[in-house]
Amino acid sequence: MKMTVSNQICNGNFLKACEHEDFPQDWLPIGGNYASSWNYIRESQGRAGVEIINSASVKAGIIQANDKVIEVDGKKHWLVKVAFQCREPALQVFMYLYPILANGNVLLPRMFCFNSELNTKEIVQFRKLISIEPEIKGLRLETGIMGSGQLSIYKLVAHPLTPKRFKRIINNKPISPSIEHIHSIGEILKPVQLATPIPLNIPVNVQAQVHGDIRNLTPQRDKVQIYGSNQVPLATTSTGRAQVEISGHGFQESIEEVSVGEVMCYSTIRDVSALSRYSFAVYNMGSELAYVQAQLSPDGLHWLNIGKRRNVEPEAVIMVAPEDFLRYARLCFEAEGLTSLRVWVQAQN
């Protein structure tokens, strides 16, 4: 598959690895949950990519690092391409473009969703034409899979077009309008428009007598039956009696190992919105002093430091349990020299 060489996306072909060779340089994982995984793949043909395996109902993908966004430089018309391969047919792939103003403020993203091809053995390409407003100075790209499935992303390309080239492409293939709102994660219930009531000027005269037996209700003498028409949202028996299921705490755990040095690095981003309790445990397997800081984020993009930075002595283990809540959580690490950390994330829900 031939793609343009004037690519404005840093490491858009994923050939450059980060310092520890476990992920492409200039890219970060985002979304998913404890069961999701991101694998940096290098194939024999010299091609590289990111494989996302997601079993959660929330989206999981990759996003450009904060300092590696696409510089617009006043160019209005752009062509964006994604080369990917889905391991299952008819999966929904998404692409977010976050517009960034000159003062650093990030606007609501433009969102594009497209279904994968039925053929899962070939790499396919998604192309999108976009127009950029003059006040936008940069774009930050995020792409991945919307829900459960397995997706491999091989190349991301964005480059400006001349007005003549842009119009020629539009004439051959109409451009679809951009969506100016954030796509909700999870099930979306479409609103149902009800018919407007028709006013009827009909005089009505009602006369009735009501007799009621009002007394104190007791559990021994009185009871209430709850009836349902189907199995959701209230489970009932065939006779209409409510079924009650008593469940205990669920437990989740994940473990990762991180090589840490003088350059700050981060753990995997975790979606903790469905967890009632969670905490991190960090064990220093090396011989150098390490530092750990908890961070929370409402969107996986903007991060806040939570609590104090903790020291992790060699061959020591500490626990980090954030008391505040935002949807996403992670740890950031530094060390006085190269060392290895083992990080546990344990949770109840």
ABEGO torsion letter per residue (X at the ends): XBBBABBABBGAAGABBBAAGABBBGBBBBEEBAABBBBBBBBAAGBBBBBBBBABABBBBBBBBAAABBBAGGBABBBBBBBBBBABBGBBBBBBBBBBBAAGBBBBBBBBBBBBBABAABBBBBBBBBBBBAABABBBBBBEBBEBEBBBBABBBBBBBBAAAAAAAAAABBBBBBBABBBBBEBBBBBBBBBBBBBBBBBBBBBBBBBBBBBBBBAAABBBBBBBABAOABBBBAAGBBBBBBBBBBBBBBBBBBBBBABBBBBBBBBAAABABBBBBBBBABABBBBBBBBBBAAGABBBBBEBBBBBBBGBBBBBBBABBBABBBBBBBBABBBBBBBBBBBBX
